[in-house]
Each structure stands twice: as C-alpha cells, then as structure tokens.
Amino acid sequence: MTDNKRVLVVGLDPALIDFSKPGYAPGMNATEVLAGIKSSEEELTGLGYSVQTCLTDFGETAEAVLCTRLKQTRFNCVLIGAGVRANPSNLILFEKLINVVHEHAPQAKLCFNRLPSDTAEAVKRWL
C-alpha cells in the first residue's frame, strides 16, 4: 500500500551540469534529464506516492537546501540520484547529502537509481 508514502528525490540541478565532463552519461543534456525527472515523478504519483523533487547545486548550498526540505515534510523514502552518487567528482557532495538525510530524516529509507527511468523501481524496492 502506498497511501501517504512520501518520497523525496534529490539530484543535481541539470542546468548546472557540464555534461561534457567525465562521469556524466554521454549525449545527455539538461532538457533530457529534466524530462526524465518529470516522467519519474509522474510514474511515482501514478503508483500512489506523494513525490517532491529537491534539486541542488554542487555543494555551495546543497546541504542547506536539503535540510530545509527535510524539515518541512516527513519523508518515508529519500532517493539520491545517480548524478550525485555515481560521478566520482561528486563523492564529497554525496557524503554530505547522506549525512543530512541521516540527521534530519533518520526514519527514511534510502534508495538509489541509475537513471531517472528506474527511479520508481528503486523506490518500490524499499516502500
């Protein structure tokens, strides 16, 4: 049952990403990533989840932005996207975001996707 299950999807703001740098999927761009995020939100909503997306920068305000969001709503699950997690250059950012979730939403399950298209699959593994 997904009633009242709140999901927060955390990722980098695609407008800030230089997709030509190593670690990002070849051929991707901000428009495609935003479309993927919107599609995954729609899929999760269709499955009965309440979904919010939290897009961050590369660390200047990322912790504060995520902290504010976690204080506003109690989430059952927090997904940190592959753009943050899978790129080695974002390791410190990933650690910081995990620690913010651990501190401000210790009840939330954590999950991870590979692409926006498998976000629902990741959430369903834990909720």
Summary of the structure (lengths in Angstrom):
residues: 127
radius of gyration: 13.7
end to end distance: 8.5
largest distance: 41.2
contacts: 382
relative contact order: 0.23
helix: 50%
strand: 17%
